[in-house]
Amino acid sequence: MKRMIATSLAAATLLGLAACSDQTQEDAARTADLAGDDIEANAEVAGEVLEQGAKEAAGAVAEGASNLERHIEENDTETPGPAPVLGDELNADRADPNE
């Protein structure tokens, strides 16, 4: 009789552990799903922030380029001169250019 009670208690304990294990596995799977959802949502937000930052940076670069172009045009007071040295005038400062 004692053996039957002990066996019954062991079986009940094992069934309880099996049920607990199933619940634990379900909870772990649900936690993993929720963590995956959180990671996906955070990645989406990070992507949006990066995209907005890239747009702002592109705008700042375009504005800077425009300002630089305007500055160069406003301060370019030189009149165009002769073409760059092509080799024809390399020895022009010598008394006899054939030396």
PyRosetta script that sets phi, psi and omega in degrees:
from pyrosetta import init, pose_from_sequence

init()
pose = pose_from_sequence("MKRMIATSLAAATLLGLAACSDQTQEDAARTADLAGDDIEANAEVAGEVLEQGAKEAAGAVAEGASNLERHIEENDTETPGPAPVLGDELNADRADPNE")
pose.set_psi(1, -42.7)
pose.set_omega(1, 179.2)
pose.set_phi(2, -63.3)
pose.set_psi(2, -37.3)
pose.set_omega(2, 179.7)
pose.set_phi(3, -65.2)
pose.set_psi(3, -38.4)
pose.set_omega(3, 179.8)
pose.set_phi(4, -66.7)
pose.set_psi(4, -40.1)
pose.set_omega(4, 178.8)
pose.set_phi(5, -66.1)
pose.set_psi(5, -44.3)
pose.set_omega(5, 179.8)
pose.set_phi(6, -63.0)
pose.set_psi(6, -41.2)
pose.set_omega(6, 178.8)
pose.set_phi(7, -65.4)
pose.set_psi(7, -41.4)
pose.set_omega(7, 179.0)
pose.set_phi(8, -64.0)
pose.set_psi(8, -42.8)
pose.set_omega(8, 178.8)
pose.set_phi(9, -64.3)
pose.set_psi(9, -41.6)
pose.set_omega(9, 179.1)
pose.set_phi(10, -64.1)
pose.set_psi(10, -42.2)
pose.set_omega(10, 179.4)
pose.set_phi(11, -64.8)
pose.set_psi(11, -42.9)
pose.set_omega(11, 179.2)
pose.set_phi(12, -63.5)
pose.set_psi(12, -40.3)
pose.set_omega(12, 178.9)
pose.set_phi(13, -64.5)
pose.set_psi(13, -45.0)
pose.set_omega(13, 178.9)
pose.set_phi(14, -63.2)
pose.set_psi(14, -40.8)
pose.set_omega(14, 177.2)
pose.set_phi(15, -63.8)
pose.set_psi(15, -40.5)
pose.set_omega(15, 177.9)
pose.set_phi(16, -63.4)
pose.set_psi(16, -42.3)
pose.set_omega(16, 178.1)
pose.set_phi(17, -66.2)
pose.set_psi(17, -38.7)
pose.set_omega(17, 178.8)
pose.set_phi(18, -64.5)
pose.set_psi(18, -42.7)
pose.set_omega(18, 178.2)
pose.set_phi(19, -65.3)
pose.set_psi(19, -41.5)
pose.set_omega(19, 178.0)
pose.set_phi(20, -63.8)
pose.set_psi(20, -41.0)
pose.set_omega(20, -180.0)
pose.set_phi(21, -64.1)
pose.set_psi(21, -43.4)
pose.set_omega(21, 177.4)
pose.set_phi(22, -60.9)
pose.set_psi(22, -44.2)
pose.set_omega(22, 179.4)
pose.set_phi(23, -64.6)
pose.set_psi(23, -40.2)
pose.set_omega(23, 178.8)
pose.set_phi(24, -63.8)
pose.set_psi(24, -41.9)
pose.set_omega(24, 178.4)
pose.set_phi(25, -64.3)
pose.set_psi(25, -41.7)
pose.set_omega(25, 177.8)
pose.set_phi(26, -63.8)
pose.set_psi(26, -42.8)
pose.set_omega(26, 178.7)
pose.set_phi(27, -63.4)
pose.set_psi(27, -41.3)
pose.set_omega(27, -179.9)
pose.set_phi(28, -65.6)
pose.set_psi(28, -41.3)
pose.set_omega(28, 178.3)
pose.set_phi(29, -64.3)
pose.set_psi(29, -42.3)
pose.set_omega(29, 178.8)
pose.set_phi(30, -64.3)
pose.set_psi(30, -42.0)
pose.set_omega(30, 178.4)
pose.set_phi(31, -62.5)
pose.set_psi(31, -41.5)
pose.set_omega(31, 178.5)
pose.set_phi(32, -63.9)
pose.set_psi(32, -41.6)
pose.set_omega(32, 177.5)
pose.set_phi(33, -62.1)
pose.set_psi(33, -44.4)
pose.set_omega(33, -179.9)
pose.set_phi(34, -65.7)
pose.set_psi(34, -39.8)
pose.set_omega(34, 177.7)
pose.set_phi(35, -63.6)
pose.set_psi(35, -41.7)
pose.set_omega(35, 177.0)
pose.set_phi(36, -61.4)
pose.set_psi(36, -41.6)
pose.set_omega(36, 177.4)
pose.set_phi(37, -62.9)
pose.set_psi(37, -41.3)
pose.set_omega(37, 178.7)
pose.set_phi(38, -63.9)
pose.set_psi(38, -42.9)
pose.set_omega(38, 179.8)
pose.set_phi(39, -62.7)
pose.set_psi(39, -43.5)
pose.set_omega(39, 179.5)
pose.set_phi(40, -62.5)
pose.set_psi(40, -44.3)
pose.set_omega(40, 179.4)
pose.set_phi(41, -64.3)
pose.set_psi(41, -42.9)
pose.set_omega(41, 178.9)
pose.set_phi(42, -65.0)
pose.set_psi(42, -39.0)
pose.set_omega(42, 178.6)
pose.set_phi(43, -65.0)
pose.set_psi(43, -38.6)
pose.set_omega(43, 178.5)
pose.set_phi(44, -64.8)
pose.set_psi(44, -43.9)
pose.set_omega(44, 178.4)
pose.set_phi(45, -63.8)
pose.set_psi(45, -43.7)
pose.set_omega(45, 179.1)
pose.set_phi(46, -62.2)
pose.set_psi(46, -39.9)
pose.set_omega(46, 177.6)
pose.set_phi(47, -62.7)
pose.set_psi(47, -41.2)
pose.set_omega(47, 178.4)
pose.set_phi(48, -65.2)
pose.set_psi(48, -40.6)
pose.set_omega(48, 178.9)
pose.set_phi(49, -64.4)
pose.set_psi(49, -44.2)
pose.set_omega(49, 178.5)
pose.set_phi(50, -63.1)
pose.set_psi(50, -40.9)
pose.set_omega(50, 179.3)
pose.set_phi(51, -63.2)
pose.set_psi(51, -44.2)
pose.set_omega(51, 178.8)
pose.set_phi(52, -63.7)
pose.set_psi(52, -41.9)
pose.set_omega(52, 177.7)
pose.set_phi(53, -62.0)
pose.set_psi(53, -40.2)
pose.set_omega(53, 178.8)
pose.set_phi(54, -64.9)
pose.set_psi(54, -40.5)
pose.set_omega(54, 177.8)
pose.set_phi(55, -62.7)
pose.set_psi(55, -44.7)
pose.set_omega(55, 179.9)
pose.set_phi(56, -64.8)
pose.set_psi(56, -40.6)
pose.set_omega(56, 178.8)
pose.set_phi(57, -64.9)
pose.set_psi(57, -41.8)
pose.set_omega(57, 178.8)
pose.set_phi(58, -62.8)
pose.set_psi(58, -40.9)
pose.set_omega(58, 177.5)
pose.set_phi(59, -63.2)
pose.set_psi(59, -41.9)
pose.set_omega(59, 179.5)
pose.set_phi(60, -65.7)
pose.set_psi(60, -39.9)
pose.set_omega(60, 178.5)
pose.set_phi(61, -65.3)
pose.set_psi(61, -43.5)
pose.set_omega(61, 179.6)
pose.set_phi(62, -63.4)
pose.set_psi(62, -42.4)
pose.set_omega(62, 179.0)
pose.set_phi(63, -64.7)
pose.set_psi(63, -43.1)
pose.set_omega(63, 177.9)
pose.set_phi(64, -61.6)
pose.set_psi(64, -41.8)
pose.set_omega(64, 179.0)
pose.set_phi(65, -64.4)
pose.set_psi(65, -40.8)
pose.set_omega(65, 178.2)
pose.set_phi(66, -63.9)
pose.set_psi(66, -44.1)
pose.set_omega(66, 178.1)
pose.set_phi(67, -62.7)
pose.set_psi(67, -41.1)
pose.set_omega(67, 178.9)
pose.set_phi(68, -63.8)
pose.set_psi(68, -44.4)
pose.set_omega(68, 179.3)
pose.set_phi(69, -61.2)
pose.set_psi(69, -45.3)
pose.set_omega(69, 179.2)
pose.set_phi(70, -62.3)
pose.set_psi(70, -42.7)
pose.set_omega(70, 179.3)
pose.set_phi(71, -61.9)
pose.set_psi(71, -43.7)
pose.set_omega(71, 179.3)
pose.set_phi(72, -64.1)
pose.set_psi(72, -45.3)
pose.set_omega(72, -179.5)
pose.set_phi(73, -63.8)
pose.set_psi(73, -40.4)
pose.set_omega(73, -179.1)
pose.set_phi(74, -68.4)
pose.set_psi(74, -32.2)
pose.set_omega(74, -175.4)
pose.set_phi(75, -101.4)
pose.set_psi(75, 3.4)
pose.set_omega(75, 179.0)
pose.set_phi(76, -86.9)
pose.set_psi(76, 93.7)
pose.set_omega(76, -177.3)
pose.set_phi(77, -105.4)
pose.set_psi(77, -0.8)
pose.set_omega(77, -179.7)
pose.set_phi(78, -77.5)
pose.set_psi(78, 141.8)
pose.set_omega(78, 173.0)
pose.set_phi(79, -89.5)
pose.set_psi(79, 145.0)
pose.set_omega(79, -179.3)
pose.set_phi(80, -59.6)
pose.set_psi(80, 135.9)
pose.set_omega(80, 179.5)
pose.set_phi(81, -106.2)
pose.set_psi(81, -162.2)
pose.set_omega(81, 179.6)
pose.set_phi(82, -67.1)
pose.set_psi(82, 163.1)
pose.set_omega(82, 179.7)
pose.set_phi(83, -61.1)
pose.set_psi(83, 159.8)
pose.set_omega(83, 177.8)
pose.set_phi(84, -58.1)
pose.set_psi(84, 161.9)
pose.set_omega(84, -178.9)
pose.set_phi(85, -58.7)
pose.set_psi(85, 125.6)
pose.set_omega(85, -179.2)
pose.set_phi(86, -107.2)
pose.set_psi(86, 0.1)
pose.set_omega(86, -178.4)
pose.set_phi(87, 111.1)
pose.set_psi(87, -18.3)
pose.set_omega(87, -179.7)
pose.set_phi(88, -69.4)
pose.set_psi(88, -29.1)
pose.set_omega(88, -174.0)
pose.set_phi(89, -110.3)
pose.set_psi(89, 16.0)
pose.set_omega(89, -176.2)
pose.set_phi(90, -60.8)
pose.set_psi(90, -37.8)
pose.set_omega(90, -177.1)
pose.set_phi(91, -107.6)
pose.set_psi(91, 19.7)
pose.set_omega(91, -175.8)
pose.set_phi(92, -65.0)
pose.set_psi(92, -23.2)
pose.set_omega(92, -178.1)
pose.set_phi(93, -84.3)
pose.set_psi(93, -8.6)
pose.set_omega(93, 179.1)
pose.set_phi(94, -84.2)
pose.set_psi(94, 152.6)
pose.set_omega(94, 178.4)
pose.set_phi(95, -65.7)
pose.set_psi(95, -45.6)
pose.set_omega(95, 177.1)
pose.set_phi(96, -120.7)
pose.set_psi(96, 102.0)
pose.set_omega(96, -175.6)
pose.set_phi(97, -62.9)
pose.set_psi(97, -13.3)
pose.set_omega(97, -179.8)
pose.set_phi(98, -84.8)
pose.set_psi(98, -3.7)
pose.set_omega(98, -178.5)
pose.set_phi(99, -69.2)
pose.dump_pdb("model.pdb")
